[in-house]
Amino acid sequence: MTAYRLRGGLVVDPFLNIMEQADLHVRDGMVVLPGSGPEPEEIVWIDGCWVVPRITDLHVHFRDPGQTWKEDWTSGARAAAAGGVTTVGVMPNTTPVVDSPEAVTDQRSRAGDRVRLWPIGALTLESAGRKAAPWDAMREAGARAFSDDGRALYDSALMAAALSWSERTGVPVIQHLEDPILSAGGVAHAGEAARLLGLSGQPAAAESVLAFRDVALAAEYGGRLHLAHCSVPGTLKALRWARGEGLRVTGEATPHHCLANEAWLTRFGTDAVTKVNPPLRPEEARKALREALASGLLTVMASDHAPHGQDEKGAPYATAPFGISGIETLVAAALTILVRDAGLSPLQALAPVTVGPHQVVGEAFSGLVPGAPADLTVIDPAVTWTVDPARFYSQGRNTPLAGVRLQGRVVATMVGGRFTFRDGEVLV
Ligand SMILES: [Zn+2]
């Protein structure tokens, strides 16, 4: 394994809360102290760039096994590398669903060492919401969190049981907030754009009622509760309530809910590229999410990467699948939203894709100190670029961000001391 010296970069390490000009030495997959061994074989010049440890996308769908025409582990890992992502939380709604220890083991072997995987197991068998999955055995097999994402765990008694188990084990429960009765048939936010386009809407309360219910359950049963893709002000109120009570409840927002609003539906018309669940919301919701990230109420930004085939997304709006392909735009979107627009420091702006997800799953990472795994991303913060889905490594080209200008470009990605992306080339 080649030893490297990364020269001339600014280390931006949210785990250590430091920003400093420093060379980084990497040997045998680890960060090493300069001068502690032979000089590295290769010097990599990264003047003007940031070096950021362990960028993590807590919420992705890799579709493998079962729907590999949308994405498979190879295209997913390549997309992660190009997106500057070293660690992924992969949702269990594959076919079959990851609802057994064998399926967790299978995900880990599919991932290999191309990207670090936090397997997320299903809360219920087949994510059907009726019978608990074997949580203990799945945890032993390596599941780092549990979720029925794609749908909510709607049964309050099962959710209470899951949170009680989470309280005992410290393993988080991730909830997809959606009351299926309130949202039934809704393909867009129940608002102005849906009315104009004649689309059936789902109300904001379909999300927030479940947020309030789950916080109430967490208050009674404890546990670690993580609210996925929060998109409405009501959910943020539930989160504020949980914080006030000192509960271990966290929340995430996606880049698309922070960049786009329901007016984008009228702009794109019947093109289902804007169809996503939860749906794009009104402008005041978009603003509230940005404020919640900037204030630290929301501690995670995750892509909810949901790749689909072009023919599938080309179907009529009512029947096309929900989802946006987002892992390759996550890092630049975070920098655009939180540094360029909100004026946060790089350390603050990168926390929701580094420290935040680690806190959710309870994984300690030391930061870039000697002995730490060399999982890092090199970013050129000065580069502005235009999103072009035709250049994605993901099989999913479905994003309404095509043509949008983003600030900050991933230059290189390294996992365990090996470059997975460098000089515009994916190496996995
Ligand atoms: Zn979801």
Residues whose N, C-alpha, C, O or C-beta is under 5 A from the ligand:
A	BS01	ZN	D149 G150 H176 N277
